[in-house]
Amino acid sequence: MDVQKILIDKSIKGIGIITLNRPNKKNAINIRMRKEITECLNNLKEDPEIGVVIFTGSDSIFSAGFDLDEFNKPEVFDELLKSSSIYHRAIWNFPKPTIAAINGPALGGGFDLSTLCDIRICNEHAKFGHPEVKFGAPPLITPLRWIVGEGNARYLCLSGFIINSREAYRIGLVNEIVHQSFLLERAIEIGQTILEAPMDTLIYSKKFYIEHLGKNFEESFTIEHDKAFKELILPKALEGFKKS
Protein backbone atom coordinates (compact mmCIF):
# COMPACT_ATOMS: atom_id res chain seq x y z
CA MET A 1 0.00 0.00 0.00
CA ASP A 2 1.18 3.51 -0.84
CA VAL A 3 1.12 5.15 2.59
CA GLN A 4 -0.53 8.56 2.76
CA LYS A 5 -1.61 9.00 6.38
CA ILE A 6 1.46 7.76 8.24
CA LEU A 7 5.22 8.17 7.97
CA ILE A 8 7.53 5.19 8.39
CA ASP A 9 11.16 5.58 9.47
CA LYS A 10 13.49 2.60 9.65
CA SER A 11 16.74 4.57 9.59
CA ILE A 12 17.67 3.78 13.20
CA LYS A 13 19.05 0.27 13.62
CA GLY A 14 16.51 -2.14 15.05
CA ILE A 15 13.73 0.44 15.42
CA GLY A 16 10.73 1.30 13.29
CA ILE A 17 9.00 4.64 13.88
CA ILE A 18 5.38 5.09 12.79
CA THR A 19 4.22 8.71 12.78
CA LEU A 20 0.51 9.51 12.51
CA ASN A 21 0.50 12.15 9.80
CA ARG A 22 -2.75 14.04 9.36
CA PRO A 23 -1.75 17.28 11.12
CA ASN A 24 -4.53 19.26 9.44
CA LYS A 25 -7.00 16.81 11.06
CA LYS A 26 -5.19 16.67 14.43
CA ASN A 27 -3.93 13.22 13.40
CA ALA A 28 -7.46 11.84 13.62
CA ILE A 29 -7.46 8.14 12.83
CA ASN A 30 -9.53 7.34 9.75
CA ILE A 31 -10.12 4.16 7.76
CA ARG A 32 -7.14 4.80 5.51
CA MET A 33 -4.78 5.40 8.43
CA ARG A 34 -5.94 2.25 10.22
CA LYS A 35 -5.34 0.18 7.12
CA GLU A 36 -1.90 1.69 6.63
CA ILE A 37 -0.89 1.06 10.25
CA THR A 38 -2.18 -2.52 10.06
CA GLU A 39 -0.25 -3.26 6.88
CA CYS A 40 2.86 -1.58 8.23
CA LEU A 41 2.76 -3.68 11.40
CA ASN A 42 2.21 -6.85 9.38
CA ASN A 43 5.37 -6.02 7.43
CA LEU A 44 7.40 -5.01 10.47
CA LYS A 45 6.62 -8.16 12.42
CA GLU A 46 8.25 -10.17 9.62
CA ASP A 47 11.19 -7.78 9.24
CA PRO A 48 14.27 -9.31 10.93
CA GLU A 49 15.93 -5.88 11.05
CA ILE A 50 13.22 -4.34 13.25
CA GLY A 51 12.84 -5.31 16.91
CA VAL A 52 10.95 -2.36 18.42
CA VAL A 53 8.23 -0.08 17.05
CA ILE A 54 7.60 3.48 18.23
CA PHE A 55 4.33 5.35 17.62
CA THR A 56 4.19 9.13 17.66
CA GLY A 57 2.27 11.97 16.05
CA SER A 58 3.20 14.71 13.63
CA ASP A 59 3.12 18.36 14.63
CA SER A 60 2.17 18.92 18.30
CA ILE A 61 -0.54 16.31 18.78
CA PHE A 62 -0.51 12.54 19.16
CA SER A 63 -4.08 11.96 17.97
CA ALA A 64 -7.47 13.55 18.57
CA GLY A 65 -9.10 10.13 18.12
CA PHE A 66 -11.23 8.66 15.36
CA ASP A 67 -12.18 10.84 12.40
CA LEU A 68 -15.78 11.66 13.24
CA ASP A 69 -16.53 12.69 9.65
CA GLU A 70 -16.68 9.00 8.77
CA PHE A 71 -19.44 8.45 11.32
CA ASN A 72 -21.63 10.72 9.21
CA LYS A 73 -21.34 8.41 6.20
CA PRO A 74 -23.52 5.28 6.57
CA GLU A 75 -22.08 3.89 3.34
CA VAL A 76 -18.67 3.37 5.04
CA PHE A 77 -19.98 1.91 8.32
CA ASP A 78 -19.10 -1.69 7.40
CA GLU A 79 -15.55 -0.69 6.45
CA LEU A 80 -15.31 1.50 9.54
CA LEU A 81 -16.09 -1.41 11.84
CA LYS A 82 -13.90 -3.89 9.95
CA SER A 83 -10.84 -1.64 9.73
CA SER A 84 -11.15 -0.66 13.40
CA SER A 85 -11.46 -4.25 14.62
CA ILE A 86 -8.45 -5.41 12.61
CA TYR A 87 -6.33 -2.37 13.49
CA HIS A 88 -6.79 -2.62 17.26
CA ARG A 89 -5.97 -6.31 17.24
CA ALA A 90 -2.93 -5.73 15.02
CA ILE A 91 -1.43 -3.36 17.60
CA TRP A 92 -2.32 -5.46 20.64
CA ASN A 93 -1.05 -8.70 19.09
CA PHE A 94 2.10 -7.21 17.55
CA PRO A 95 4.81 -9.66 18.68
CA LYS A 96 7.59 -7.14 19.25
CA PRO A 97 7.81 -4.40 21.91
CA THR A 98 5.97 -1.15 21.19
CA ILE A 99 6.48 2.32 22.63
CA ALA A 100 4.08 5.27 22.44
CA ALA A 101 5.94 8.59 22.34
CA ILE A 102 2.97 10.84 23.10
CA ASN A 103 3.81 14.31 21.85
CA GLY A 104 0.54 16.04 22.73
CA PRO A 105 -3.15 15.31 23.30
CA ALA A 106 -4.13 11.63 23.01
CA LEU A 107 -7.89 11.52 23.05
CA GLY A 108 -10.46 8.84 22.28
CA GLY A 109 -8.91 6.49 19.74
CA GLY A 110 -5.54 8.18 20.28
CA PHE A 111 -5.79 7.33 23.97
CA ASP A 112 -6.64 3.74 23.00
CA LEU A 113 -3.60 3.53 20.74
CA SER A 114 -1.34 4.58 23.59
CA THR A 115 -2.84 1.97 25.96
CA LEU A 116 -2.32 -0.79 23.38
CA CYS A 117 1.44 -0.13 23.43
CA ASP A 118 3.77 -1.78 25.92
CA ILE A 119 5.43 1.43 27.14
CA ARG A 120 4.20 5.02 27.20
CA ILE A 121 6.22 8.20 27.57
CA CYS A 122 4.89 11.70 26.97
CA ASN A 123 5.84 15.33 26.85
CA GLU A 124 4.63 17.94 29.32
CA HIS A 125 1.83 19.04 26.96
CA ALA A 126 0.22 15.61 26.65
CA LYS A 127 -3.41 15.14 27.64
CA PHE A 128 -5.48 11.99 27.89
CA GLY A 129 -9.21 11.43 27.92
CA HIS A 130 -12.26 9.70 26.53
CA PRO A 131 -14.60 12.57 25.57
CA GLU A 132 -16.42 10.26 23.14
CA VAL A 133 -18.55 8.96 26.01
CA LYS A 134 -20.34 12.32 25.93
CA PHE A 135 -21.80 11.61 22.50
CA GLY A 136 -22.70 7.99 23.19
CA ALA A 137 -19.59 5.94 22.32
CA PRO A 138 -18.49 3.58 25.14
CA PRO A 139 -14.71 3.91 25.61
CA LEU A 140 -12.35 0.95 25.41
CA ILE A 141 -11.69 0.18 29.08
CA THR A 142 -9.92 -3.19 29.19
CA PRO A 143 -6.34 -2.21 28.24
CA LEU A 144 -6.66 0.90 30.39
CA ARG A 145 -7.76 -1.02 33.50
CA TRP A 146 -4.73 -3.30 33.15
CA ILE A 147 -2.48 -0.24 33.28
CA VAL A 148 -4.06 2.11 35.83
CA GLY A 149 -6.39 -0.19 37.76
CA GLU A 150 -10.14 -0.60 37.85
CA GLY A 151 -11.00 2.53 39.80
CA ASN A 152 -8.97 4.94 37.68
CA ALA A 153 -10.13 3.31 34.45
CA ARG A 154 -13.81 3.63 35.35
CA TYR A 155 -13.26 7.20 36.50
CA LEU A 156 -11.78 8.18 33.14
CA CYS A 157 -14.13 6.17 30.94
CA LEU A 158 -17.39 7.14 32.63
CA SER A 159 -16.61 10.81 33.20
CA GLY A 160 -14.83 11.71 29.98
CA PHE A 161 -12.47 13.82 32.10
CA ILE A 162 -9.25 14.90 30.41
CA ILE A 163 -6.10 14.61 32.51
CA ASN A 164 -2.71 16.23 32.01
CA SER A 165 0.72 14.63 31.85
CA ARG A 166 1.39 14.99 35.59
CA GLU A 167 -1.82 13.19 36.52
CA ALA A 168 -1.12 10.54 33.88
CA TYR A 169 2.26 9.92 35.48
CA ARG A 170 0.78 9.87 38.99
CA ILE A 171 -1.70 7.09 38.15
CA GLY A 172 0.87 5.06 36.21
CA LEU A 173 -0.55 5.69 32.74
CA VAL A 174 2.81 6.93 31.45
CA ASN A 175 6.25 5.77 32.51
CA GLU A 176 8.06 9.09 32.00
CA ILE A 177 7.42 12.75 31.22
CA VAL A 178 10.08 14.05 28.85
CA HIS A 179 10.66 17.52 27.40
CA GLN A 180 9.30 17.65 23.87
CA SER A 181 12.72 18.30 22.32
CA PHE A 182 13.96 14.98 23.73
CA LEU A 183 10.80 12.88 23.51
CA LEU A 184 11.56 10.87 20.40
CA GLU A 185 15.22 10.64 21.34
CA ARG A 186 14.23 9.16 24.70
CA ALA A 187 11.81 6.70 23.06
CA ILE A 188 14.62 5.55 20.78
CA GLU A 189 16.95 5.24 23.78
CA ILE A 190 14.40 3.03 25.56
CA GLY A 191 14.00 0.98 22.40
CA GLN A 192 17.74 0.48 22.10
CA THR A 193 17.90 -0.62 25.74
CA ILE A 194 15.15 -3.15 25.07
CA LEU A 195 17.10 -4.45 22.08
CA GLU A 196 20.04 -5.34 24.30
CA ALA A 197 18.03 -8.49 25.06
CA PRO A 198 17.88 -11.33 22.48
CA MET A 199 14.96 -10.99 20.08
CA ASP A 200 13.60 -14.46 20.76
CA THR A 201 13.46 -13.66 24.49
CA LEU A 202 11.56 -10.43 23.82
CA ILE A 203 9.09 -12.18 21.53
CA TYR A 204 8.59 -15.00 24.07
CA SER A 205 7.96 -12.48 26.84
CA LYS A 206 5.59 -10.35 24.75
CA LYS A 207 3.62 -13.43 23.69
CA PHE A 208 3.20 -14.39 27.34
CA TYR A 209 2.09 -10.88 28.29
CA ILE A 210 -0.54 -10.87 25.53
CA GLU A 211 -1.96 -14.34 26.00
CA HIS A 212 -1.92 -14.93 29.75
CA LEU A 213 -3.41 -11.87 31.42
CA GLY A 214 -5.70 -12.97 34.22
CA LYS A 215 -4.25 -16.42 34.75
CA ASN A 216 -3.55 -17.55 38.28
CA PHE A 217 -0.06 -17.88 39.77
CA GLU A 218 0.43 -21.57 38.99
CA GLU A 219 -0.62 -21.25 35.34
CA SER A 220 1.53 -18.15 34.90
CA PHE A 221 4.54 -19.59 36.73
CA THR A 222 4.49 -22.73 34.59
CA ILE A 223 4.88 -20.59 31.47
CA GLU A 224 7.07 -17.79 32.85
CA HIS A 225 9.44 -20.15 34.65
CA ASP A 226 9.24 -23.82 33.67
CA LYS A 227 8.50 -23.40 29.96
CA ALA A 228 10.95 -20.50 29.64
CA PHE A 229 13.68 -22.57 31.27
CA LYS A 230 13.16 -25.44 28.82
CA GLU A 231 12.72 -23.40 25.64
CA LEU A 232 15.00 -20.41 26.18
CA ILE A 233 17.16 -20.28 29.27
CA LEU A 234 18.81 -23.71 29.25
CA PRO A 235 19.42 -23.76 25.46
CA LYS A 236 21.06 -20.33 25.80
CA ALA A 237 23.12 -21.57 28.72
CA LEU A 238 24.49 -24.30 26.46
CA GLU A 239 25.48 -21.59 23.98
CA GLY A 240 27.04 -19.46 26.70
CA PHE A 241 24.14 -17.01 26.65
CA LYS A 242 25.24 -15.60 23.34
CA LYS A 243 22.87 -12.96 22.03
CA SER A 244 20.68 -14.34 19.25
Rosetta blueprint (number, residue, H / E / L):
1 M L
2 D L
3 V L
4 Q L
5 K L
6 I E
7 L E
8 I E
9 D E
10 K L
11 S L
12 I L
13 K L
14 G E
15 I E
16 G E
17 I E
18 I E
19 T E
20 L E
21 N L
22 R L
23 P H
24 N H
25 K H
26 K L
27 N L
28 A L
29 I E
30 N L
31 I H
32 R H
33 M H
34 R H
35 K H
36 E H
37 I H
38 T H
39 E H
40 C H
41 L H
42 N H
43 N H
44 L H
45 K H
46 E L
47 D L
48 P L
49 E L
50 I E
51 G E
52 V E
53 V E
54 I E
55 F E
56 T E
57 G E
58 S L
59 D L
60 S L
61 I L
62 F L
63 S E
64 A L
65 G L
66 F E
67 D L
68 L H
69 D H
70 E H
71 F H
72 N H
73 K L
74 P H
75 E H
76 V H
77 F H
78 D H
79 E H
80 L H
81 L H
82 K H
83 S H
84 S H
85 S H
86 I H
87 Y H
88 H H
89 R H
90 A H
91 I H
92 W H
93 N L
94 F L
95 P L
96 K L
97 P L
98 T E
99 I E
100 A E
101 A E
102 I E
103 N L
104 G L
105 P L
106 A E
107 L E
108 G L
109 G H
110 G H
111 F H
112 D H
113 L H
114 S H
115 T H
116 L H
117 C L
118 D L
119 I E
120 R E
121 I E
122 C E
123 N L
124 E L
125 H L
126 A L
127 K E
128 F E
129 G E
130 H L
131 P H
132 E H
133 V H
134 K H
135 F H
136 G L
137 A L
138 P L
139 P L
140 L L
141 I L
142 T H
143 P H
144 L H
145 R H
146 W H
147 I H
148 V H
149 G L
150 E H
151 G H
152 N H
153 A H
154 R H
155 Y H
156 L H
157 C H
158 L H
159 S H
160 G L
161 F L
162 I E
163 I E
164 N E
165 S H
166 R H
167 E H
168 A H
169 Y H
170 R H
171 I L
172 G L
173 L L
174 V L
175 N L
176 E E
177 I E
178 V L
179 H L
180 Q H
181 S H
182 F H
183 L H
184 L H
185 E H
186 R H
187 A H
188 I H
189 E H
190 I H
191 G H
192 Q H
193 T H
194 I H
195 L L
196 E L
197 A L
198 P L
199 M H
200 D H
201 T H
202 L H
203 I H
204 Y H
205 S H
206 K H
207 K H
208 F H
209 Y H
210 I H
211 E H
212 H L
213 L L
214 G L
215 K L
216 N L
217 F H
218 E H
219 E H
220 S H
221 F H
222 T H
223 I H
224 E H
225 H H
226 D H
227 K H
228 A H
229 F H
230 K H
231 E H
232 L H
233 I H
234 L H
235 P H
236 K H
237 A H
238 L H
239 E L
240 G L
241 F L
242 K L
243 K L
244 S L
